[in-house]
Amino acid sequence: MAKFLIDVNLPYYFSLWNNSNYIHQKDLDDEWTDDQIWKYSLENDLTIITKDSDFSNKILLHNPPPKVIHVRFGNMKMKDFHETILKL
């Protein structure tokens, strides 16, 4: 069963999350709103991985929130993003 939900703003094809622990939003519905992602993650005990600061802000307003990993690299080319993530 998946443990992490990858937000649609992160790459779909990425070796790091190419296993059963991860589900990409694109596999569910790539047009879901942040509220729909939030609710699905909470109901399915998933940690959201996102570049979207809205999720970090929502944590302050909702209790209990789902866990959120907020990836904050700023704007960068996808190649540079992949290289940076793989170094961590």
DSSP file (Angstrom, degrees, kcal/mol; ACC not computed):
  #  RESIDUE AA STRUCTURE BP1 BP2  ACC     N-H-->O    O-->H-N    N-H-->O    O-->H-N    TCO  KAPPA ALPHA  PHI   PSI    X-CA   Y-CA   Z-CA
    1    1 A M              0   0    0      0, 0.0    19,-0.0     0, 0.0     0, 0.0   0.000 360.0 360.0 360.0 141.3    0.0    0.0    0.0
    2    2 A A        -     0   0    0      1,-0.1    20,-0.2    20,-0.1    19,-0.2  -0.273 360.0-176.7 -64.3 147.7    1.2    3.5   -0.9
    3    3 A K        +     0   0    0     18,-3.1    44,-2.5     1,-0.2     2,-0.4   0.525  67.8  49.2-116.4 -18.2    2.6    5.7    1.9
    4    4 A F  E     -ab  22  47A   0     17,-2.2    19,-2.2    42,-0.3     2,-0.5  -0.968  61.7-152.9-130.1 140.9    3.2    8.9   -0.1
    5    5 A L  E     -ab  23  48A   0     42,-2.7    44,-2.9    -2,-0.4     2,-0.6  -0.965  17.1-147.1-111.4 120.4    1.1   10.9   -2.5
    6    6 A I  E     -ab  24  49A   0     17,-2.9    19,-2.9    -2,-0.5    20,-0.2  -0.768  20.0-125.8 -89.3 122.6    3.2   12.8   -5.1
    7    7 A D    >   -     0   0    0     42,-2.9     3,-2.0    -2,-0.6    19,-0.1  -0.280  21.0-113.0 -66.7 152.9    1.5   16.1   -6.0
    8    8 A V  T 3  S+     0   0    0      1,-0.3    -1,-0.1    16,-0.1     4,-0.1   0.680 111.5  70.4 -62.9 -18.8    0.9   16.8   -9.7
    9    9 A N  T 3  S+     0   0    0      2,-0.1    -1,-0.3     3,-0.0    41,-0.1   0.487  89.8  74.4 -80.1  -0.6    3.5   19.6   -9.7
   10   10 A L  S <  S-     0   0    0     -3,-2.0    -4,-0.0    39,-0.2    39,-0.0  -0.812 101.6 -82.1-108.2 154.3    6.3   17.1   -9.3
   11   11 A P        -     0   0    0      0, 0.0     3,-0.1     0, 0.0    -1,-0.1  -0.201  27.2-151.1 -61.3 140.8    7.5   14.8  -12.2
   12   12 A Y  S    S+     0   0    0      1,-0.2     2,-1.1    -4,-0.1     5,-0.1   0.919  88.1  56.5 -74.3 -46.8    5.5   11.7  -12.9
   13   13 A Y  S    S+     0   0    0      3,-0.0     2,-0.3     5,-0.0    -1,-0.2  -0.755  71.8 133.4 -93.0  98.6    8.5    9.7  -14.2
   14   14 A F    >   -     0   0    0     -2,-1.1     3,-1.1    -3,-0.1     0, 0.0  -0.946  52.4-140.4-150.1 123.2   11.1    9.8  -11.5
   15   15 A S  G >  S+     0   0    0     -2,-0.3     3,-1.5     1,-0.3    -1,-0.1   0.785  96.0  67.9 -58.5 -31.1   13.0    6.7  -10.3
   16   16 A L  G 3  S+     0   0    0      1,-0.3    -1,-0.3    -3,-0.1    -3,-0.0   0.887 110.8  32.6 -58.6 -40.3   12.8    7.7   -6.6
   17   17 A W  G <  S+     0   0    0     -3,-1.1     2,-0.5     1,-0.1    -1,-0.3  -0.128  83.4 115.2-111.7  39.2    9.1    7.2   -6.5
   18   18 A N    <   +     0   0    0     -3,-1.5     2,-0.3    -5,-0.1    -1,-0.1  -0.440  62.4  74.9-101.5  56.8    8.8    4.3   -8.9
   19   19 A N  S >  S-     0   0    0     -2,-0.5     3,-1.7     3,-0.1    -3,-0.0  -0.929  97.5 -84.7-154.2 178.6    7.6    1.7   -6.4
   20   20 A S  T 3  S+     0   0    0     -2,-0.3    -3,-0.0     1,-0.3    -2,-0.0   0.568 114.1  71.0 -71.2  -8.9    4.5    0.7   -4.5
   21   21 A N  T 3  S+     0   0    0    -19,-0.2   -18,-3.1   -18,-0.1   -17,-2.2   0.626  97.7  59.3 -78.3 -11.9    5.2    3.1   -1.6
   22   22 A Y  E <   -a    4   0A   0     -3,-1.7     2,-0.4   -20,-0.2   -17,-0.2  -0.923  57.2-174.1-123.8 141.6    4.3    6.1   -3.9
   23   23 A I  E     -a    5   0A   0    -19,-2.2   -17,-2.9    -2,-0.4     2,-0.3  -1.000  20.0-140.0-129.9 133.6    1.3    7.1   -5.8
   24   24 A H  E >>  -a    6   0A   0     -2,-0.4     3,-1.8   -19,-0.2     4,-0.6  -0.708  18.4-126.1 -92.5 143.1    1.3   10.1   -8.1
   25   25 A Q  H >> S+     0   0    0    -19,-2.9     4,-2.5    -2,-0.3     3,-1.4   0.830 109.1  67.8 -55.2 -32.5   -1.8   12.3   -8.2
   26   26 A K  H 34 S+     0   0    0      1,-0.3     4,-0.5   -20,-0.2    -1,-0.3   0.815  95.0  56.4 -58.3 -30.6   -1.9   11.8  -12.0
   27   27 A D  H <4 S+     0   0    0     -3,-1.8    -1,-0.3     2,-0.2    -2,-0.2   0.684 117.4  34.0 -75.5 -17.4   -2.8    8.1  -11.3
   28   28 A L  H << S-     0   0    0     -3,-1.4    -2,-0.2    -4,-0.6     2,-0.2   0.866 139.3 -44.6 -97.0 -64.2   -5.8    9.3   -9.2
   29   29 A D    ><  -     0   0    0     -4,-2.5     3,-1.7     3,-0.0    -2,-0.2  -0.626  42.1-154.8-173.2 108.8   -7.0   12.5  -11.0
   30   30 A D  T 3  S+     0   0    0     -4,-0.5    -4,-0.1     1,-0.3    -5,-0.1   0.455  94.0  59.6 -74.7   3.1   -4.6   15.2  -12.1
   31   31 A E  T 3  S+     0   0    0     -6,-0.2    -1,-0.3    -5,-0.1    -5,-0.1   0.288  74.6 128.9-110.1   9.2   -7.3   17.8  -11.9
   32   32 A W    <   -     0   0    0     -3,-1.7     2,-0.1    -7,-0.1    -3,-0.0  -0.299  58.5-121.4 -61.0 147.0   -8.1   17.4   -8.2
   33   33 A T     >  -     0   0    0      1,-0.1     4,-2.2     4,-0.0     5,-0.2  -0.374  28.7-103.0 -78.7 166.7   -8.1   20.5   -6.1
   34   34 A D  H  > S+     0   0    0      1,-0.2     4,-2.8     2,-0.2     5,-0.2   0.877 123.9  55.8 -58.3 -37.7   -5.8   20.9   -3.1
   35   35 A D  H  > S+     0   0    0      2,-0.2     4,-2.5     1,-0.2    -1,-0.2   0.882 106.9  48.8 -64.2 -37.8   -8.7   20.1   -0.8
   36   36 A Q  H  > S+     0   0    0      2,-0.2     4,-2.5     1,-0.2    -1,-0.2   0.904 112.9  47.2 -68.5 -40.8   -9.4   16.8   -2.6
   37   37 A I  H  X S+     0   0    0     -4,-2.2     4,-2.6     2,-0.2     5,-0.2   0.932 112.6  50.7 -62.7 -46.0   -5.8   15.8   -2.4
   38   38 A W  H  X S+     0   0    0     -4,-2.8     4,-2.3     1,-0.2    -2,-0.2   0.931 112.6  45.4 -57.0 -50.5   -5.7   16.8    1.3
   39   39 A K  H  X S+     0   0    0     -4,-2.5     4,-2.7     1,-0.2     5,-0.2   0.920 113.2  49.2 -63.7 -45.6   -8.9   14.8    2.1
   40   40 A Y  H  X S+     0   0    0     -4,-2.5     4,-1.8     1,-0.2    -1,-0.2   0.916 112.3  48.8 -61.2 -43.6   -7.7   11.7    0.1
   41   41 A S  H  <>S+     0   0    0     -4,-2.6     5,-2.6    -5,-0.2     4,-0.4   0.905 112.5  47.7 -63.3 -42.2   -4.3   11.8    1.9
   42   42 A L  H ><5S+     0   0    0     -4,-2.3     3,-0.9    -5,-0.2    -2,-0.2   0.926 113.1  47.6 -64.9 -45.2   -5.9   12.1    5.3
   43   43 A E  H 3<5S+     0   0    0     -4,-2.7    -1,-0.2     1,-0.2    -2,-0.2   0.781 119.7  39.3 -67.1 -27.6   -8.4    9.3    4.7
   44   44 A N  T 3<5S-     0   0    0     -4,-1.8    -1,-0.2    -5,-0.2    -2,-0.2   0.237 108.8-118.0-109.9  12.4   -5.6    7.0    3.3
   45   45 A D  T < 5 +     0   0    0     -3,-0.9     2,-0.3    -4,-0.4    -3,-0.2   0.907  60.1 155.4  52.6  49.6   -2.9    7.9    5.8
   46   46 A L      < -     0   0    0     -5,-2.6     2,-0.5    -6,-0.1    21,-0.3  -0.815  43.7-131.2-107.3 146.5   -0.6    9.3    3.0
   47   47 A T  E     -b    4   0A   0    -44,-2.5   -42,-2.7    -2,-0.3     2,-0.4  -0.856  25.8-133.4 -92.7 127.3    2.2   11.8    3.3
   48   48 A I  E     -bc   5  68A   0     19,-2.7    21,-3.5    -2,-0.5     2,-0.5  -0.676  14.8-162.1 -83.0 130.4    1.9   14.5    0.6
   49   49 A I  E     +bc   6  69A   0    -44,-2.9   -42,-2.9    -2,-0.4     2,-0.3  -0.974  31.4 147.3-111.4 122.2    5.1   15.4   -1.3
   50   50 A T  E     - c   0  70A   0     19,-2.4    21,-3.3    -2,-0.5   -44,-0.0  -0.955  56.7-145.4-151.3 160.8    4.7   18.7   -3.0
   51   51 A K  S    S+     0   0    0     -2,-0.3     2,-0.6    19,-0.2    23,-0.1   0.347  75.2 107.8-102.8  -1.2    6.3   21.9   -4.2
   52   52 A D    >>  -     0   0    0      1,-0.1     3,-1.1    20,-0.0     4,-0.6  -0.681  58.5-157.6 -86.0 116.9    3.1   23.8   -3.5
   53   53 A S  H 3> S+     0   0    0     -2,-0.6     4,-2.0     1,-0.2     5,-0.2   0.675  82.8  81.2 -68.2 -16.1    3.3   26.0   -0.4
   54   54 A D  H 3> S+     0   0    0      1,-0.2     4,-2.1     2,-0.2    -1,-0.2   0.864  89.4  52.9 -58.0 -35.7   -0.5   25.9    0.0
   55   55 A F  H <> S+     0   0    0     -3,-1.1     4,-1.3     2,-0.2    -1,-0.2   0.898 106.6  51.0 -69.0 -39.4   -0.2   22.5    1.7
   56   56 A S  H  X S+     0   0    0     -4,-0.6     4,-0.6     1,-0.2    -1,-0.2   0.889 112.0  48.3 -63.0 -37.8    2.3   23.9    4.2
   57   57 A N  H >< S+     0   0    0     -4,-2.0     3,-0.9     1,-0.2     4,-0.5   0.864 105.5  58.0 -69.7 -36.4    0.0   26.7    5.0
   58   58 A K  H >X S+     0   0    0     -4,-2.1     4,-1.4     1,-0.2     3,-1.3   0.805  92.4  69.3 -64.2 -29.3   -3.0   24.3    5.4
   59   59 A I  H 3< S+     0   0    0     -4,-1.3    -1,-0.2     1,-0.3     3,-0.2   0.866  95.6  54.7 -57.0 -36.0   -1.2   22.5    8.2
   60   60 A L  T << S+     0   0    0     -3,-0.9    -1,-0.3    -4,-0.6    -2,-0.2   0.719 113.1  41.6 -70.7 -20.8   -1.6   25.5   10.4
   61   61 A L  T <4 S+     0   0    0     -3,-1.3     2,-0.4    -4,-0.5    -1,-0.2   0.598 106.8  62.0-104.8 -13.6   -5.4   25.6    9.9
   62   62 A H  S  < S-     0   0    0     -4,-1.4    -1,-0.1    -3,-0.2     0, 0.0  -0.933  70.6-134.0-124.0 138.8   -6.4   21.9   10.1
   63   63 A N  S    S+     0   0    0     -2,-0.4    -3,-0.0     1,-0.4    -4,-0.0  -0.986  90.9  18.2-136.4 125.1   -6.1   19.5   12.9
   64   64 A P  S    S-     0   0    0      0, 0.0    -1,-0.4     0, 0.0    -5,-0.0   0.574  87.8-172.7 -83.6 142.5   -5.1   16.7   12.4
   65   65 A P        -     0   0    0      0, 0.0     2,-0.1     0, 0.0     3,-0.1  -0.560  28.9-107.1 -89.1 160.2   -3.4   17.4    9.1
   66   66 A P        -     0   0    0      0, 0.0     2,-0.1     0, 0.0   -19,-0.1  -0.466  50.7 -90.1 -71.8 162.3   -1.9   14.8    6.8
   67   67 A K        -     0   0    0    -21,-0.3   -19,-2.7   -26,-0.1     2,-0.4  -0.488  46.5-160.8 -72.0 146.2    1.9   14.8    6.8
   68   68 A V  E     -c   48   0A   0    -21,-0.2     2,-0.6    -2,-0.1   -19,-0.2  -0.996  17.1-161.5-134.3 131.0    3.4   17.1    4.2
   69   69 A I  E     -c   49   0A   0    -21,-3.5   -19,-2.4    -2,-0.4     2,-0.8  -0.956  17.4-158.6-107.6 112.9    6.9   17.1    2.7
   70   70 A H  E     -c   50   0A   0     -2,-0.6     2,-0.6   -21,-0.2   -19,-0.2  -0.828   2.8-153.9 -98.7 108.3    7.3   20.5    1.1
   71   71 A V        -     0   0    0    -21,-3.3     2,-0.6    -2,-0.8     3,-0.2  -0.723  15.2-176.6 -83.2 117.3   10.1   20.4   -1.5
   72   72 A R        +     0   0    0     -2,-0.6   -21,-0.1     1,-0.1    -2,-0.0  -0.783  32.4 128.4-124.7  88.5   11.4   24.0   -1.8
   73   73 A F        -     0   0    0     -2,-0.6    -1,-0.1     1,-0.3     2,-0.1   0.443  58.4-133.8-112.2  -6.0   14.1   24.4   -4.4
   74   74 A G        -     0   0    0     -3,-0.2     2,-0.4   -23,-0.1    -1,-0.3  -0.370  58.7 -22.0  76.5-166.6   12.7   27.4   -6.3
   75   75 A N  S    S+     0   0    0     -2,-0.1     2,-0.3     6,-0.0     0, 0.0  -0.630  78.3 148.6 -79.9 129.9   12.5   27.3  -10.1
   76   76 A M        -     0   0    0     -2,-0.4    -2,-0.1     0, 0.0    -3,-0.0  -0.986  50.3 -89.2-154.9 157.4   15.0   24.9  -11.7
   77   77 A K     >  -     0   0    0     -2,-0.3     4,-2.4     1,-0.1     5,-0.2  -0.325  40.8-115.1 -64.8 151.3   15.2   22.8  -14.8
   78   78 A M  H  > S+     0   0    0      1,-0.2     4,-2.7     2,-0.2     5,-0.2   0.872 116.3  55.4 -59.0 -38.6   13.8   19.3  -14.4
   79   79 A K  H  > S+     0   0    0      1,-0.2     4,-2.2     2,-0.2    -1,-0.2   0.924 109.8  46.1 -59.6 -44.7   17.3   17.8  -14.9
   80   80 A D  H  > S+     0   0    0      2,-0.2     4,-2.4     1,-0.2    -2,-0.2   0.868 110.5  54.0 -66.4 -36.5   18.7   19.9  -12.1
   81   81 A F  H  X S+     0   0    0     -4,-2.4     4,-2.6     2,-0.2     5,-0.2   0.947 109.3  47.7 -61.0 -48.9   15.7   18.9   -9.9
   82   82 A H  H  X S+     0   0    0     -4,-2.7     4,-2.4     1,-0.2    -2,-0.2   0.924 112.8  48.5 -58.3 -46.5   16.4   15.2  -10.5
   83   83 A E  H  X S+     0   0    0     -4,-2.2     4,-1.0     1,-0.2    -1,-0.2   0.898 112.3  48.8 -62.8 -40.8   20.1   15.6   -9.7
   84   84 A T  H >X S+     0   0    0     -4,-2.4     4,-0.8     2,-0.2     3,-0.5   0.933 112.6  46.7 -65.7 -46.9   19.4   17.6   -6.5
   85   85 A I  H >< S+     0   0    0     -4,-2.6     3,-0.9     1,-0.2    -2,-0.2   0.903 109.4  54.1 -62.4 -41.8   16.8   15.1   -5.2
   86   86 A L  H 3< S+     0   0    0     -4,-2.4    -1,-0.2     1,-0.2    -2,-0.2   0.738 103.0  58.1 -68.2 -21.1   19.0   12.1   -5.9
   87   87 A K  H <<        0   0    0     -4,-1.0    -1,-0.2    -3,-0.5    -2,-0.2   0.750 360.0 360.0 -76.4 -24.4   21.8   13.7   -3.9
   88   88 A L    <<        0   0    0     -3,-0.9    -1,-0.2    -4,-0.8    -2,-0.2   0.480 360.0 360.0 -72.9 360.0   19.7   13.9   -0.8
